[in-house]
Amino acid sequence: MFETELQLGEPPLVANAGVGVHGVVSRTDVFRLPELWQLHLYRYDAELDVDGTPHVIRPGRVSLVPPGVTVRYRYQGRSEHLYAHLRIVAAGPSRTVPVVQDAGPELPVLDSLLQKAVTALPRDPQRTRAEIWTALWRIAHLAPTAERPGPHPAVSTAIAYIESHLATPLTVPDVARAAGVSHNHLTRLFRAAIGDTVVGYIRSRRLDRAHHLLRASTLSISAVAASVGIPDLQAFNKACRREFGASPRALRGFDA
């Protein structure tokens, strides 16, 4: 399987986007984009070679081809797909992504995002960038790669539960129950996937959020403490000193 490395630390620059119509004049296209990525969402059956590696195109499949790569399409007749030609800035962590993969249950969302991107391009190119960026993030996570397997579903569920309940009392049994696994099993899964305990992750996320609110907002210190689930001001003060080496009041006075 042909794969590529994708970095999504910044939104892409969209050179063009639209509905591509092929297979009318010729049943074969051979081309490359020297400087642009090609994103295609397919609505037809065809064959695709990517630098000599064959792929089968089916409705609902998506391809993401890096710049400078030669592609050869063999169509069965008139063929329409949604496309975007992009400049992707090399920023942020790299993720290995199959060049061609099934959109699966993400298909309606991806189709909607690309349709919106195409519609917005003439009048609102920034909206197009946002829609394509969202689509790329979803494409990058359609399937975990062998080199970087995704976390266990229970870990993802637990993290989502924690992030949405940081302001409330949280216990490991509560989180495990929400994730549908036992306390001990979640502890093992969390340690393997995150490298930290559930309690340690909760503490870290609460203090990260508190640090942001202290530096970026005018919320009172007591309001910040309550919003991150540490309403006891003495405990909040101790936690900040332990994590950041300064009191909440001192953190607020630092330059951002």
Order of alpha helices (4+ residues) and beta strands (2+ residues): beta-beta-beta-beta-beta-beta-beta-beta-beta-beta-beta-alpha-alpha-alpha-alpha-alpha-alpha-alpha-alpha-alpha
